[in-house]
Amino acid sequence: MNTRKLQTKISSLRGSIKVPGDKSISHRSIMFGSIAEGKTTVENFLPGADCLSTISCFKALGVQISADGDSVSIIGKGLEGLIEPVEQLDVGNSGTTIRLMMGILAGIDFHVSIQGDSSIAKRPMNRVVQPLRQMGAKIDGRKDGNFTPLSLRGGQLRGIRYELPVASAQVKSSILLAGLQAEGETVIIEPEKTRDHTERMISLFGGEIEKDGHKITIKGGQKLKGTHISVPGDISSAAFFMAAAAITENSEVVLENVGLNPTRTGIIDVLKEMGADITIDQAEESGEPYGTITVRSSQLRGITIGGSLIPRLIDEIPIIALLAAHASGTTIIKDAAELKVKETNRIDTVAGELSKLGADILAADDGLIIKGGKPLAGNTVSSHGDHRIGMMLAIAGLITEGEMNLTGSEAIEVSYPQFFDHLNTLLPS
């Protein structure tokens, strides 16, 4: 486990950066390219550890994939072109890979065994296993299929009507990918709208999907055609620099080519409500909106965050907690129990690590209560193997007095390999 000395207490942040490609879209580009017929090309792909795990798994399933930095070429032979892997598929640290891939494999009549790292071994899979079993897939694993390693034999699937018990884009996407192969229609009802990259990509690859409010319908037996995908920058990665500019004095940071999918822009809504000085210039390509975001130093105030906003910023809550610690007044984050089953229990981990720096933060059952405005003091902190916790703590250093060391800094490479390089370009010379 690496320990890194962090940059602390700076006078300003200035400059322009282009954050790496969106992690969610990068994963899906490989999956859809692999099950489509014909060639798919991807530009601005995120070559982070999680997305490389997706490439590795689909290569093991017989798909021809060539990657050169952030450019990827996939020769798809359709779902029928996937072959039974010789060895166990290893998803590494990627929950997206395992949950979405299970939806694909649920409809294919061969045997697959799937595992991941120690973090994946603790993450619940029953939320995906249960609906896939209802559709006809045979799945087994630890604790009746709730934990890896998992054993899956796909086959003849039938469409179902499924009401998601928890708002989860991964579960929704897994069922949709199975629904593409099922007999009849599959209908999904979401309790709250979640990120819709899968639905957009189905349309981009020539598939048909219907959306009506919280109801999504897909017909089975569809074939997809290869296409070109331009991946926008990841707003979840940009969020760290948006926050950094807002909380650091005398700062202005420009973030180029950032994805602005409305199911993902909760962080922008929160920044605006807290009083951040932020401007956006928007465009659209490959079915996904994107644009340039400029954030300047701001006087922030505490707010209450919950309800339908939570699925639109679930990955950004660690950095929102830091914004709240810096803001005046109290911030309450609620309805976010889903954070307990991420790479770490992010509720407890965020509270514990920011408390080490002197923040007044309390973990609740479904969120956090943060009394802002207390100065932060240096300490040794840990990512706990969670990339978003690691990046949040690195940004916290920018407003912290005294020396600060981050253990487990290598976790950041999962989603943002150039994070520290980009941060250094914004620091005063």
C-alpha positions in Angstrom: 0.0 0.0 0.0 1.5 3.3 -1.1 1.7 6.4 1.1 1.9 9.8 -0.6 2.7 13.2 0.9 -0.1 15.5 -0.2 0.0 19.1 -1.3 -1.4 21.3 1.6 -2.7 24.9 2.0 -2.3 26.6 -1.3 -3.0 30.2 -2.3 -4.9 29.5 -5.6 -5.8 27.0 -8.3 -5.8 28.2 -11.9 -5.9 26.6 -15.3 -7.7 24.3 -17.7 -7.8 20.5 -17.7 -9.6 17.7 -19.7 -10.7 15.0 -17.3 -10.5 11.4 -18.5 -13.4 9.6 -20.2 -16.5 8.7 -18.3 -16.1 5.5 -16.4 -19.7 4.3 -16.8 -19.8 5.0 -20.5 -16.4 3.5 -21.1 -17.5 0.2 -19.4 -20.7 0.1 -21.5 -18.9 0.9 -24.8 -16.8 -2.3 -24.4 -19.9 -4.4 -23.4 -22.1 -3.2 -26.2 -19.4 -3.3 -28.8 -18.7 -6.9 -27.8 -22.3 -8.1 -28.1 -23.0 -6.0 -31.3 -22.4 -7.2 -34.8 -19.5 -5.5 -36.7 -16.9 -3.0 -35.7 -17.2 -0.5 -32.9 -14.6 2.3 -32.3 -14.3 4.2 -29.1 -12.4 7.4 -28.5 -11.6 9.0 -25.1 -12.0 5.6 -23.4 -10.9 5.6 -19.7 -7.9 3.3 -19.4 -8.3 2.9 -15.7 -8.0 -0.4 -13.8 -11.8 -1.0 -13.6 -12.4 -0.4 -17.4 -9.4 -2.6 -18.3 -11.0 -5.4 -16.2 -14.0 -5.1 -18.5 -11.8 -5.5 -21.6 -10.0 -8.4 -20.0 -13.3 -10.2 -19.3 -14.6 -9.8 -22.8 -11.4 -10.9 -24.4 -11.7 -14.1 -22.3 -15.2 -14.5 -23.8 -13.6 -14.5 -27.3 -14.1 -10.9 -28.4 -11.3 -9.2 -30.5 -10.5 -6.0 -28.7 -7.5 -3.8 -29.4 -6.6 -0.7 -27.2 -4.1 2.0 -27.8 -4.3 4.5 -24.9 -7.7 6.0 -24.9 -8.6 4.6 -28.4 -10.3 1.2 -28.6 -11.5 -1.0 -31.5 -13.9 -3.9 -31.0 -14.9 -6.5 -33.5 -18.2 -7.8 -32.4 -19.8 -11.0 -33.5 -23.1 -10.6 -31.7 -24.2 -12.4 -28.6 -23.9 -15.8 -30.4 -20.2 -15.0 -31.0 -19.3 -15.1 -27.3 -17.5 -18.3 -26.3 -17.3 -20.2 -23.0 -14.2 -19.0 -21.1 -11.5 -21.6 -20.1 -10.7 -19.8 -16.9 -12.6 -17.9 -14.2 -13.4 -14.3 -15.2 -11.8 -11.8 -12.9 -13.5 -8.4 -12.6 -10.9 -6.9 -10.3 -12.5 -4.1 -8.2 -15.3 -3.3 -10.7 -18.9 -3.7 -9.5 -20.1 -2.3 -12.9 -18.2 -5.1 -14.8 -19.6 -8.0 -12.7 -23.2 -6.8 -12.4 -23.7 -5.7 -16.1 -21.8 -8.7 -17.5 -24.1 -11.0 -15.6 -27.0 -9.6 -17.5 -25.3 -10.4 -20.7 -24.2 -13.9 -19.7 -27.6 -14.7 -18.3 -29.0 -15.4 -21.8 -26.1 -17.5 -23.1 -26.1 -21.3 -22.8 -22.6 -21.9 -21.3 -21.0 -22.0 -17.9 -19.0 -19.1 -16.4 -17.4 -18.6 -13.1 -16.8 -15.0 -11.9 -14.7 -13.5 -9.1 -13.2 -10.2 -8.1 -10.9 -8.7 -5.5 -11.5 -8.6 -1.7 -13.7 -5.5 -2.0 -15.9 -7.2 -4.6 -16.2 -10.2 -2.4 -18.0 -8.0 0.2 -20.4 -6.3 -2.2 -24.0 -7.7 -2.5 -24.9 -9.4 -5.7 -28.3 -10.7 -4.8 -29.9 -7.5 -6.1 -28.9 -8.6 -9.6 -29.0 -12.4 -9.0 -32.7 -12.3 -7.9 -34.2 -10.7 -11.1 -31.9 -12.7 -13.4 -33.1 -16.0 -11.7 -36.7 -14.8 -12.2 -35.9 -14.5 -15.9 -34.5 -18.1 -16.0 -30.8 -17.8 -15.4 -29.1 -20.4 -13.1 -26.8 -18.6 -10.7 -25.0 -19.9 -7.6 -22.3 -18.6 -5.3 -21.5 -17.8 -1.7 -24.5 -17.2 0.6 -26.9 -18.5 -2.1 -25.4 -16.3 -4.8 -25.2 -13.0 -2.8 -21.4 -12.9 -2.9 -18.6 -13.9 -5.2 -17.3 -16.2 -6.5 -20.4 -16.7 -8.7 -21.2 -19.6 -11.0 -23.6 -18.8 -13.9 -25.2 -20.9 -16.6 -27.4 -18.9 -18.9 -30.1 -20.0 -21.3 -33.6 -19.4 -22.4 -34.7 -16.2 -20.6 -38.3 -14.9 -20.4 -39.3 -11.2 -20.0 -40.4 -10.1 -16.5 -41.9 -7.0 -14.9 -39.6 -5.9 -12.1 -39.9 -3.1 -9.6 -36.4 -2.1 -8.4 -36.4 -2.1 -4.6 -33.5 0.3 -4.6 -32.6 3.0 -7.3 -29.6 1.3 -9.0 -28.3 2.0 -12.5 -26.2 -1.2 -12.3 -29.2 -3.4 -11.5 -31.4 -1.7 -14.1 -28.7 -2.1 -16.7 -28.1 -5.8 -15.9 -31.9 -6.5 -16.4 -32.0 -4.5 -19.6 -29.0 -6.5 -21.0 -30.8 -9.7 -20.1 -34.0 -8.3 -21.5 -32.4 -7.9 -24.9 -32.2 -11.7 -25.1 -35.4 -12.7 -23.3 -38.6 -13.9 -24.9 -41.3 -11.2 -24.8 -41.1 -7.9 -23.1 -39.1 -6.9 -20.0 -40.5 -4.0 -17.9 -38.5 -2.2 -15.2 -40.0 0.3 -12.8 -37.5 2.6 -11.0 -38.3 4.2 -7.6 -36.2 7.2 -8.7 -34.5 7.9 -12.1 -30.9 6.7 -12.2 -28.2 7.3 -14.8 -29.5 6.3 -18.2 -26.2 5.6 -20.1 -27.4 2.0 -20.9 -30.7 3.2 -22.4 -28.9 5.8 -24.5 -26.4 3.2 -25.7 -29.0 0.7 -26.7 -30.5 3.4 -29.0 -27.0 4.3 -30.3 -26.3 0.7 -31.3 -29.7 0.5 -33.1 -31.8 -1.1 -30.5 -35.3 -0.2 -29.5 -36.2 0.9 -25.9 -39.2 2.7 -24.5 -39.1 5.1 -21.6 -42.2 6.5 -19.9 -41.4 8.3 -16.6 -40.0 5.7 -14.2 -41.1 2.8 -16.5 -38.7 1.3 -19.0 -39.7 -1.4 -21.6 -37.4 -3.5 -23.8 -38.3 -6.3 -26.3 -36.2 -9.4 -26.5 -34.6 -10.9 -29.6 -32.9 -7.6 -30.7 -29.6 -7.5 -32.6 -27.3 -4.5 -32.2 -24.9 -3.0 -34.8 -21.4 -1.7 -34.2 -21.0 2.1 -34.1 -18.6 4.9 -33.1 -18.6 6.2 -29.6 -17.0 9.5 -28.4 -16.8 9.2 -24.6 -17.3 12.6 -22.8 -15.2 13.4 -19.7 -16.4 11.9 -16.4 -18.4 14.3 -14.3 -17.6 12.2 -11.3 -13.9 12.9 -11.9 -14.5 16.5 -12.7 -16.4 16.9 -9.5 -13.2 16.9 -7.5 -11.7 19.8 -9.4 -15.0 21.7 -9.4 -15.0 21.4 -5.6 -11.3 22.3 -5.3 -11.9 25.6 -7.3 -14.9 26.4 -5.1 -13.2 26.0 -1.8 -9.7 27.4 -2.6 -9.1 31.1 -2.5 -8.3 33.1 -5.7 -9.2 30.2 -8.0 -10.6 29.6 -11.4 -10.6 26.2 -13.0 -11.9 25.3 -16.5 -13.0 21.7 -17.2 -13.3 20.8 -20.8 -15.5 18.1 -22.5 -17.3 17.0 -19.3 -20.4 14.8 -19.6 -23.6 16.6 -18.7 -26.1 13.8 -18.8 -29.0 15.1 -16.6 -29.1 11.9 -14.6 -25.5 12.7 -13.5 -25.5 16.4 -12.9 -26.6 16.4 -9.2 -23.2 17.7 -8.2 -23.8 20.9 -10.3 -27.2 21.4 -8.7 -25.6 21.0 -5.2 -22.8 23.4 -6.0 -25.2 26.0 -7.3 -27.5 25.7 -4.2 -24.5 26.0 -1.9 -23.7 29.3 -3.7 -20.8 28.3 -6.0 -19.8 30.6 -8.9 -20.2 28.1 -11.8 -20.9 28.6 -15.6 -21.6 25.9 -18.2 -21.3 25.8 -22.0 -23.2 22.7 -23.4 -23.1 20.6 -26.6 -24.0 17.0 -27.5 -22.3 14.0 -29.3 -22.9 10.2 -29.4 -26.2 10.6 -27.7 -24.6 12.2 -24.6 -24.6 15.9 -23.7 -21.2 17.4 -22.7 -19.7 20.8 -22.2 -17.2 23.1 -20.6 -17.6 23.9 -16.9 -15.9 26.9 -15.2 -15.8 27.2 -11.4 -14.4 30.0 -9.3 -13.7 30.6 -5.6 -17.0 30.8 -3.8 -18.5 31.5 -0.4 -20.5 28.3 0.3 -23.4 27.6 2.6 -24.8 24.4 4.1 -27.9 22.8 2.6 -30.0 19.7 2.9 -29.5 17.0 0.2 -31.8 14.0 -0.2 -34.7 12.3 -2.1 -34.6 12.1 -5.9 -31.3 14.1 -6.0 -29.3 11.3 -4.4 -29.2 8.8 -7.4 -27.9 11.7 -9.5 -24.8 12.3 -7.3 -24.3 9.1 -5.3 -20.6 8.8 -6.4 -20.0 12.5 -5.6 -21.1 12.4 -1.9 -17.5 12.0 -0.6 -16.5 15.3 -2.2 -19.8 17.0 -1.3 -19.0 16.1 2.3 -15.7 18.1 2.0 -17.6 21.0 0.4 -19.9 20.9 3.4 -17.0 20.8 5.9 -15.7 24.1 4.3 -19.1 25.8 4.0 -20.8 28.0 6.6 -23.7 26.4 8.5 -24.9 22.8 8.6 -25.3 20.3 5.7 -27.5 17.3 6.0 -27.1 14.4 3.5 -30.0 11.8 3.8 -31.5 8.9 1.8 -28.0 7.7 0.9 -27.9 4.3 2.5 -26.6 2.9 -0.8 -23.2 4.4 0.1 -22.8 1.5 2.6 -22.3 -1.0 -0.2 -19.9 0.9 -2.4 -16.1 0.1 -2.6 -16.2 0.9 1.1 -18.9 1.8 3.6 -18.6 5.4 2.4 -20.8 6.9 5.1 -18.5 5.7 7.9 -15.3 6.1 5.9 -15.9 9.7 4.9 -16.9 10.6 8.4 -13.9 8.9 9.9 -11.3 10.3 7.6 -12.6 13.9 7.6 -12.9 13.7 11.4 -9.1 13.0 11.5 -8.6 16.4 9.9 -10.8 18.2 12.4 -14.1 18.4 10.6 -17.3 18.3 12.6 -19.0 15.4 10.8 -21.4 12.7 12.1 -22.4 9.5 10.3 -26.1 8.7 10.3 -27.9 5.6 9.2 -28.6 6.9 5.7 -26.1 9.8 5.3 -24.1 12.5 7.1 -24.5 15.6 9.2 -21.8 18.1 8.8 -21.3 21.4 10.7 -19.1 23.4 8.4 -16.5 26.2 8.9 -14.0 24.5 11.1 -10.4 24.8 10.0 -8.7 21.5 8.9 -5.4 20.3 10.3 -3.0 17.8 8.7 -2.9 14.1 9.7 -2.3 10.7 8.1 -5.4 9.6 6.3 -6.4 6.5 4.2 -8.3 5.9 1.0 -9.4 2.5 2.4 -8.8 1.2 -1.1 -11.6 3.5 -2.4 -10.6 5.8 -5.3 -13.2 8.5 -4.5 -12.2 8.7 -0.9 -8.6 9.0 -2.0 -9.3 11.9 -4.4 -11.5 13.7 -1.8 -8.7 13.6 0.8 -6.2 14.9 -1.8 -8.5 17.9 -2.4 -9.0 18.3 1.3 -5.2 18.8 1.6 -5.5 22.0 -0.5 -7.3 23.8 2.4 -5.5 22.0 5.3 -2.8 23.4 7.5 0.2 21.2 8.3 1.6 18.0 6.8 -0.8 15.4 5.4 -0.1 11.9 4.1 -2.4 9.6 2.2 -2.1 5.8 2.5 -3.5 3.7 -0.3 -3.1 6.5 -2.9 -2.8 3.9 -5.6 -6.6 3.3 -5.4 -7.1 6.5 -7.4 -5.8 4.8 -10.5 -9.0 2.9 -10.7 -10.8 5.8 -12.3 -8.3 8.7 -12.7 -4.7 7.6 -13.4 -3.6 11.2 -14.2 -5.2 12.8 -11.1 -2.1 14.0 -9.4 -0.6 15.2 -12.7 -3.7 17.2 -13.5 -3.7 18.7 -9.9 -0.1 19.7 -10.2 -0.8 21.7 -13.4 -3.3 23.9 -11.5 -1.0 24.7 -8.6 0.7 28.0 -8.3 4.1 28.0 -10.0 
